[in-house]
Amino acid sequence: MSPRWSLVCSACDREETPPARLATLCATCGAPWLVHLAELPEPTVKRALEARSWSLWRYREWLPIAGSEDPVSLGEGGTPLLPASRLGREFGLQHLLIKDESQNPTGSFKARGMAAAVTRARYDGATALTTPTAGNAGVALSAYGRRAGIPVTVFAPRGTPPRILEQIRTFGADLEEVEGHIGDCGVRARHHAAERGAFDVSTLREPYRIEGKKTMGLEIAEQLGWRFPDVVVYPAGGGTGLIGMWLAFRDLLRAGWVQGTPPRLYVVQSRGCAPVVRAFHSGSDHTDPWPDPDTAAVGLRVPSPLGGKLMLQALRDTGGGAVAVPEPDIAWGMERMTSAEAVDAGPEGGATVAALKELVHAGRVEPGHTVVLFNTGAGWLYRVP
Ligand SMILES: *Cc1c(COP(=O)(O)O)cnc(C)c1O
């Protein structure tokens, strides 16, 4: 049987069929791989979905997994797309929705990517796993590694919220706190991987986390009755979720599952670390490293994302844009999301409310548009115990 998917380089023409085991970056040019399904699922598969439970594995025809394979799962995905009518009224919007990813196992959408990555890594024979993290990726890898029975080492910046560090330890990973930001942690993780034979599942160095996160796009479309929203507002750091949804919406259209125009994608970052926003507005096709990244939204504290080029492509391809919000507005946005809608907003989710305010003000969002804000992680993980 021919393989269900191959790996295609996001920058050069190289294709790997069958995909290399424990694949990292393209051997020709060093750019990230993207998964290419040999065949997109037929629209008739929609009917089969109805009988399946609400985890991301309900979309297994869309995912790089063999028919007989058991995923490493904690029930990730299937999060609610909540109407936010009170918050919507504050902005004059009739169809505002919140995709509440804080309801994932481990309290953030990092669960989706890690479920997919650890599933493939276990199948490919990984004996140890490692990742640099701004926080939530470390919690998720610690939990999914434990679930798979594979030891995990996590590198996190000193100053990561204490509850996040506590959760990483709770699921049993070795935790090393590093002076610096996630880029510095990445250097340590790569060193550890080379020395100990651990597989490094850093954002976009490993092709399957994007695949787990693309299910957010599939879910939103299904939850809207196989329609696209008009606008998605997404707090981006490394970019896996943005790139994954971009590809999902594109493929839903190609496969004939959804008609219409894929949503405009908007990236939100903090003014304390906004490499993607700066590159978008300067017309650049790549991001330049952001000096001294500083924001309470730790998931957005990624000064030099490997997926910078792909994020910029996603924004331009969909006619979206990029907003850098002032740091104090992030706390304001968290408070608004939590008090208006009872969603336990993390700072990254709060940033989307602050960005929405700017988008409405600039006339980029209109009253009748269907707009999806992302609450990517739970607020409780960030509060001081
Ligand atoms: C990692 C993270 C982000 C950024 O996600 P990417 O898809 O890698 O850009 C946003 N919010 C939270 C809570 C995160 O943990």
The ligand as an SDF file (V2000), in Angstrom:
LIG
                    3D

 15 15  0  0  0  0  0  0  0  0999 V2000
    2.0240   28.3050   22.6240 C   0  0  0  0  0  0  0  0  0  0  0  0
    0.9300   29.2260   22.9240 C   0  0  0  0  0  0  0  0  0  0  0  0
    0.5080   30.1870   22.0070 C   0  0  0  0  0  0  0  0  0  0  0  0
    1.1620   30.3650   20.6610 C   0  0  0  0  0  0  0  0  0  0  0  0
    0.8700   29.2480   19.8510 O   0  0  0  0  0  0  0  0  0  0  0  0
    1.4870   28.9700   18.4500 P   0  0  0  0  0  0  0  0  0  0  0  0
    0.4530   28.1830   17.7200 O   0  0  0  0  0  0  0  0  0  0  0  0
    2.7360   28.2000   18.6160 O   0  0  0  0  0  0  0  0  0  0  0  0
    1.7280   30.2750   17.7790 O   0  0  0  0  0  0  0  0  0  0  0  0
   -0.5930   30.9620   22.3380 C   0  0  0  0  0  0  0  0  0  0  0  0
   -1.2290   30.8200   23.5180 N   0  0  0  0  0  0  0  0  0  0  0  0
   -0.8420   29.9100   24.4340 C   0  0  0  0  0  0  0  0  0  0  0  0
   -1.5930   29.8120   25.7060 C   0  0  0  0  0  0  0  0  0  0  0  0
    0.2440   29.0780   24.1650 C   0  0  0  0  0  0  0  0  0  0  0  0
    0.6130   28.1710   25.0700 O   0  0  0  0  0  0  0  0  0  0  0  0
  1  2  1  0
  2  3  1  0
  2 14  2  0
  3  4  1  0
  3 10  2  0
  4  5  1  0
  5  6  1  0
  6  7  2  0
  6  8  1  0
  6  9  1  0
 10 11  1  0
 11 12  2  0
 12 13  1  0
 12 14  1  0
 14 15  1  0
M  END
$$$$
